[in-house]
Amino acid sequence: MPCTKVVSNQQEGLATGLRQTYMRNLDPRLSFAYRPFGNDQTIFRAGFGIFTVTALGQLQNNNESNPQASVYTYTNMNAAGTPSFQFPLVAPPGVIGQAPVGGGEIEQATDPRYRDAQAAQWNVTVERAITNNTALRVSYVGMESYRLNVTVNLNQQALSTVSPNPNPIPFPNWGTMFSTENFGHQGYHAMEVQATQRTSHGLTYQANYTWAQNLSDA
């Protein structure tokens, strides 16, 4: 693509690698348990932690290379006014003016400053011994995930109320340009209830109920 501007990593203030690994992730853990009435019948528990999720699978592959494809569009008429595609030459060599620029595609780029996603998780629990053989536990469980990976097209037109959209694409010499970015979020909040019943014959019965909401734009 001779009409596409090419710059070096140094000109953009980047190191030579395709991805600049972030080295300052902090994953703390904190938890405690407390018996507010000084006996074994009631206990209060709580915990909090941050977890870093390493990029795996296809996302990891995206960070290792930047595959590109060049797709040309031909017209079946040359300067002499005769068809370029004539059997048996169904794929003639390119002719000047026959392959307009604009079909190039970047299959998957990645933000060079991409960071691994993280999730903050916490829970608050109250446990109560109803009888010597019956116990009840009620918990609130929450998780907020951030910097989740989302694939976007960097070559989208700006929005317009006019149809057809008159806005040009940012990179007119190219088609679709996919890129993995830290744009996604997710939130999980739940109430969990568990009842435990021990019988006189050594058997234990458990019943669980979870009421949860999980919302994400990833």
C-alpha positions as a LaTeX table, in Angstrom:
\begin{tabular}{lrrr}
\hline
Residue & $x$ (\AA) & $y$ (\AA) & $z$ (\AA) \\
\hline
Met1 & 0.00 & 0.00 & 0.00 \\
Pro2 & 2.31 & 2.82 & $-1.16$ \\
Cys3 & $-0.21$ & 5.52 & $-0.22$ \\
Thr4 & $-0.43$ & 4.38 & 3.43 \\
Lys5 & 1.80 & 6.24 & 5.88 \\
Val6 & 4.19 & 3.93 & 7.71 \\
Val7 & 6.00 & 4.99 & 10.89 \\
Ser8 & 8.42 & 3.18 & 13.14 \\
Asn9 & 7.85 & 2.22 & 16.77 \\
Gln10 & 10.33 & 4.85 & 17.88 \\
Gln11 & 8.47 & 7.59 & 16.00 \\
Glu12 & 5.34 & 6.69 & 17.99 \\
Gly13 & 7.20 & 6.55 & 21.30 \\
Leu14 & 6.91 & 2.76 & 21.58 \\
Ala15 & 9.44 & 0.05 & 22.34 \\
Thr16 & 10.37 & $-2.52$ & 19.68 \\
Gly17 & 7.95 & $-5.19$ & 20.96 \\
Leu18 & 4.39 & $-5.63$ & 19.71 \\
Arg19 & 3.07 & $-5.44$ & 23.27 \\
Gln20 & 4.44 & $-3.56$ & 26.27 \\
Thr21 & 3.90 & $-5.90$ & 29.23 \\
Tyr22 & 2.53 & $-4.18$ & 32.33 \\
Met23 & 4.65 & $-5.17$ & 35.33 \\
Arg24 & 2.80 & $-3.51$ & 38.23 \\
Asn25 & $-0.32$ & $-5.64$ & 38.74 \\
Leu26 & $-1.26$ & $-5.87$ & 42.43 \\
Asp27 & $-3.51$ & $-8.74$ & 43.60 \\
Pro28 & $-4.19$ & $-8.27$ & 47.33 \\
Arg29 & $-6.28$ & $-10.61$ & 49.52 \\
Leu30 & $-8.03$ & $-9.65$ & 52.76 \\
Ser31 & $-10.47$ & $-11.65$ & 54.89 \\
Phe32 & $-11.64$ & $-11.93$ & 58.48 \\
Ala33 & $-14.11$ & $-13.77$ & 60.70 \\
Tyr34 & $-15.81$ & $-12.42$ & 63.84 \\
Arg35 & $-18.11$ & $-13.86$ & 66.53 \\
Pro36 & $-20.15$ & $-10.84$ & 67.63 \\
Phe37 & $-21.86$ & $-12.54$ & 70.59 \\
Gly38 & $-18.86$ & $-14.38$ & 72.00 \\
Asn39 & $-20.28$ & $-17.84$ & 71.27 \\
Asp40 & $-20.23$ & $-20.41$ & 68.47 \\
Gln41 & $-23.83$ & $-19.85$ & 67.33 \\
Thr42 & $-23.28$ & $-16.77$ & 65.14 \\
Ile43 & $-20.28$ & $-15.84$ & 63.01 \\
Phe44 & $-19.66$ & $-13.00$ & 60.61 \\
Arg45 & $-17.24$ & $-13.46$ & 57.68 \\
Ala46 & $-16.02$ & $-11.15$ & 54.92 \\
Gly47 & $-13.37$ & $-11.24$ & 52.22 \\
Phe48 & $-11.98$ & $-9.18$ & 49.36 \\
Gly49 & $-9.48$ & $-9.90$ & 46.60 \\
Ile50 & $-8.28$ & $-8.71$ & 43.21 \\
Phe51 & $-7.47$ & $-11.26$ & 40.52 \\
Thr52 & $-5.54$ & $-10.74$ & 37.29 \\
Val53 & $-6.63$ & $-12.80$ & 34.27 \\
Thr54 & $-3.83$ & $-13.62$ & 31.83 \\
Ala55 & $-4.61$ & $-13.46$ & 28.11 \\
Leu56 & $-5.04$ & $-16.97$ & 26.71 \\
Gly57 & $-6.11$ & $-18.66$ & 23.48 \\
Gln58 & $-6.85$ & $-16.52$ & 20.45 \\
Leu59 & $-6.24$ & $-13.29$ & 22.35 \\
Gln60 & $-2.70$ & $-14.43$ & 23.15 \\
Asn61 & $-2.18$ & $-15.27$ & 19.47 \\
Asn62 & $-3.28$ & $-11.75$ & 18.56 \\
Asn63 & $-0.49$ & $-10.37$ & 20.72 \\
Glu64 & 2.16 & $-12.34$ & 18.84 \\
Ser65 & 1.60 & $-11.06$ & 15.31 \\
Asn66 & $-0.27$ & $-8.61$ & 13.14 \\
Pro67 & $-1.63$ & $-10.56$ & 10.15 \\
Gln68 & $-2.65$ & $-8.46$ & 7.17 \\
Ala69 & $-4.59$ & $-9.30$ & 4.04 \\
Ser70 & $-4.78$ & $-7.36$ & 0.80 \\
Val71 & $-8.03$ & $-7.86$ & $-1.10$ \\
Tyr72 & $-8.27$ & $-6.19$ & $-4.49$ \\
Thr73 & $-11.42$ & $-5.36$ & $-6.40$ \\
Tyr74 & $-11.23$ & $-5.74$ & $-10.17$ \\
Thr75 & $-13.46$ & $-4.39$ & $-12.93$ \\
Asn76 & $-13.99$ & $-6.58$ & $-15.97$ \\
Met77 & $-13.06$ & $-3.86$ & $-18.45$ \\
Asn78 & $-9.61$ & $-2.55$ & $-19.29$ \\
Ala79 & $-8.48$ & 0.72 & $-20.93$ \\
Ala80 & $-8.98$ & $-0.74$ & $-24.39$ \\
Gly81 & $-12.64$ & $-1.40$ & $-23.65$ \\
Thr82 & $-12.29$ & $-5.18$ & $-23.76$ \\
Pro83 & $-13.03$ & $-7.61$ & $-20.91$ \\
Ser84 & $-10.04$ & $-8.50$ & $-18.74$ \\
Phe85 & $-11.60$ & $-11.82$ & $-17.67$ \\
Gln86 & $-11.93$ & $-14.14$ & $-20.63$ \\
Phe87 & $-11.98$ & $-17.92$ & $-20.44$ \\
Pro88 & $-9.65$ & $-19.71$ & $-19.91$ \\
Leu89 & $-7.72$ & $-16.77$ & $-18.31$ \\
Val90 & $-10.06$ & $-16.34$ & $-15.35$ \\
Ala91 & $-7.34$ & $-14.75$ & $-13.19$ \\
Pro92 & $-5.30$ & $-12.41$ & $-15.40$ \\
Pro93 & $-2.37$ & $-10.49$ & $-13.93$ \\
Gly94 & $-3.13$ & $-7.09$ & $-12.44$ \\
Val95 & $-3.21$ & $-4.12$ & $-14.76$ \\
Ile96 & $-2.65$ & $-0.51$ & $-13.69$ \\
Gly97 & $-6.04$ & 0.94 & $-12.90$ \\
Gln98 & $-7.62$ & $-2.48$ & $-12.53$ \\
Ala99 & $-6.88$ & $-2.96$ & $-8.80$ \\
Pro100 & $-7.94$ & 0.15 & $-6.87$ \\
Val101 & $-6.46$ & 0.64 & $-3.41$ \\
Gly102 & $-8.82$ & 0.12 & $-0.46$ \\
Gly103 & $-9.23$ & $-3.60$ & 0.03 \\
Gly104 & $-6.47$ & $-4.10$ & 2.56 \\
Glu105 & $-7.57$ & $-5.58$ & 5.87 \\
Ile106 & $-5.89$ & $-5.95$ & 9.26 \\
Glu107 & $-7.25$ & $-9.18$ & 10.69 \\
Gln108 & $-6.34$ & $-8.52$ & 14.29 \\
Ala109 & $-4.29$ & $-5.76$ & 15.83 \\
Thr110 & $-3.74$ & $-5.26$ & 19.55 \\
Asp111 & $-3.20$ & $-2.10$ & 21.56 \\
Pro112 & 0.56 & $-2.17$ & 22.32 \\
Arg113 & $-0.28$ & $-0.99$ & 25.84 \\
Tyr114 & $-2.94$ & $-3.67$ & 26.33 \\
Arg115 & $-3.23$ & $-4.80$ & 29.96 \\
Asp116 & $-4.51$ & $-8.09$ & 31.34 \\
Ala117 & $-8.06$ & $-7.94$ & 32.63 \\
Gln118 & $-8.70$ & $-7.82$ & 36.38 \\
Ala119 & $-11.63$ & $-8.69$ & 38.65 \\
Ala120 & $-12.35$ & $-7.40$ & 42.15 \\
Gln121 & $-14.27$ & $-10.01$ & 44.17 \\
Trp122 & $-15.81$ & $-9.69$ & 47.63 \\
Asn123 & $-18.29$ & $-11.44$ & 49.92 \\
Val124 & $-20.06$ & $-10.84$ & 53.22 \\
Thr125 & $-21.52$ & $-13.82$ & 55.09 \\
Val126 & $-23.56$ & $-14.40$ & 58.25 \\
Glu127 & $-23.78$ & $-17.96$ & 59.63 \\
Arg128 & $-26.18$ & $-18.93$ & 62.38 \\
Ala129 & $-26.75$ & $-22.19$ & 64.24 \\
Ile130 & $-30.53$ & $-22.42$ & 64.58 \\
Thr131 & $-30.40$ & $-25.69$ & 66.58 \\
Asn132 & $-27.68$ & $-28.22$ & 67.34 \\
Asn133 & $-28.42$ & $-29.88$ & 63.98 \\
Thr134 & $-29.61$ & $-26.97$ & 61.82 \\
Ala135 & $-27.50$ & $-24.14$ & 60.41 \\
Leu136 & $-28.30$ & $-21.24$ & 58.09 \\
Arg137 & $-25.87$ & $-19.21$ & 55.99 \\
Val138 & $-26.69$ & $-16.02$ & 54.06 \\
Ser139 & $-24.07$ & $-14.37$ & 51.80 \\
Tyr140 & $-23.74$ & $-11.40$ & 49.53 \\
Val141 & $-21.25$ & $-12.10$ & 46.74 \\
Gly142 & $-20.02$ & $-9.44$ & 44.32 \\
Met143 & $-17.54$ & $-9.19$ & 41.46 \\
Glu144 & $-16.59$ & $-6.31$ & 39.21 \\
Ser145 & $-14.38$ & $-7.10$ & 36.20 \\
Tyr146 & $-12.66$ & $-4.37$ & 34.22 \\
Arg147 & $-10.37$ & $-3.97$ & 31.21 \\
Leu148 & $-12.02$ & $-6.99$ & 29.58 \\
Asn149 & $-10.93$ & $-7.54$ & 25.99 \\
Val150 & $-13.28$ & $-6.32$ & 23.26 \\
Thr151 & $-12.58$ & $-6.46$ & 19.52 \\
Val152 & $-13.48$ & $-3.25$ & 17.70 \\
Asn153 & $-13.15$ & $-1.94$ & 14.15 \\
Leu154 & $-10.80$ & 1.04 & 14.19 \\
Asn155 & $-11.92$ & 2.02 & 10.69 \\
Gln156 & $-15.55$ & 2.79 & 11.45 \\
Gln157 & $-17.26$ & 5.93 & 10.23 \\
Ala158 & $-18.33$ & 8.56 & 12.71 \\
Leu159 & $-22.06$ & 8.42 & 13.45 \\
Ser160 & $-24.40$ & 10.53 & 11.35 \\
Thr161 & $-28.14$ & 11.17 & 11.11 \\
Val162 & $-27.76$ & 11.52 & 7.32 \\
Ser163 & $-28.24$ & 8.51 & 5.07 \\
Pro164 & $-26.04$ & 7.47 & 3.43 \\
Asn165 & $-23.42$ & 8.38 & 6.00 \\
Pro166 & $-21.27$ & 11.19 & 4.52 \\
Asn167 & $-18.45$ & 10.84 & 7.05 \\
Pro168 & $-15.23$ & 9.33 & 5.68 \\
Ile169 & $-13.61$ & 6.32 & 7.30 \\
Pro170 & $-10.48$ & 7.21 & 9.33 \\
Phe171 & $-8.14$ & 5.17 & 7.10 \\
Pro172 & $-9.50$ & 5.39 & 3.54 \\
Asn173 & $-6.78$ & 3.15 & 2.08 \\
Trp174 & $-7.95$ & 0.22 & 4.18 \\
Gly175 & $-11.06$ & $-1.81$ & 4.83 \\
Thr176 & $-11.80$ & $-3.43$ & 8.20 \\
Met177 & $-9.19$ & $-2.97$ & 10.92 \\
Phe178 & $-9.90$ & $-5.21$ & 13.93 \\
Ser179 & $-8.17$ & $-4.39$ & 17.21 \\
Thr180 & $-8.31$ & $-5.86$ & 20.72 \\
Glu181 & $-8.87$ & $-3.16$ & 23.34 \\
Asn182 & $-9.46$ & $-2.93$ & 27.13 \\
Phe183 & $-13.00$ & $-1.60$ & 26.74 \\
Gly184 & $-15.13$ & $-4.28$ & 28.47 \\
His185 & $-16.73$ & $-4.30$ & 31.92 \\
Gln186 & $-18.76$ & $-6.86$ & 33.86 \\
Gly187 & $-20.66$ & $-6.81$ & 37.13 \\
Tyr188 & $-21.98$ & $-9.76$ & 39.17 \\
His189 & $-24.02$ & $-9.41$ & 42.36 \\
Ala190 & $-25.75$ & $-12.27$ & 44.16 \\
Met191 & $-27.48$ & $-13.32$ & 47.36 \\
Glu192 & $-26.75$ & $-16.92$ & 48.37 \\
Val193 & $-28.70$ & $-18.80$ & 51.03 \\
Gln194 & $-27.74$ & $-22.24$ & 52.33 \\
Ala195 & $-29.51$ & $-24.36$ & 54.94 \\
Thr196 & $-27.87$ & $-27.47$ & 56.44 \\
Gln197 & $-29.69$ & $-30.17$ & 58.42 \\
Arg198 & $-28.00$ & $-33.10$ & 60.14 \\
Thr199 & $-30.07$ & $-36.16$ & 61.00 \\
Ser200 & $-29.66$ & $-38.64$ & 63.82 \\
His201 & $-28.50$ & $-41.36$ & 61.40 \\
Gly202 & $-25.37$ & $-39.58$ & 60.14 \\
Leu203 & $-26.97$ & $-38.09$ & 57.04 \\
Thr204 & $-26.74$ & $-34.41$ & 56.13 \\
Tyr205 & $-29.16$ & $-32.50$ & 53.90 \\
Gln206 & $-28.32$ & $-29.22$ & 52.22 \\
Ala207 & $-30.52$ & $-26.75$ & 50.37 \\
Asn208 & $-29.15$ & $-23.80$ & 48.37 \\
Tyr209 & $-30.72$ & $-20.80$ & 46.69 \\
Thr210 & $-28.95$ & $-18.12$ & 44.63 \\
Trp211 & $-30.47$ & $-14.88$ & 43.35 \\
Ala212 & $-28.01$ & $-13.23$ & 40.99 \\
Gln213 & $-27.57$ & $-10.54$ & 38.36 \\
Asn214 & $-24.73$ & $-10.56$ & 35.84 \\
Leu215 & $-24.35$ & $-7.67$ & 33.38 \\
Ser216 & $-21.54$ & $-7.17$ & 30.85 \\
Asp217 & $-20.80$ & $-5.19$ & 27.71 \\
Ala218 & $-18.05$ & $-7.63$ & 26.67 \\
\hline
\end{tabular}
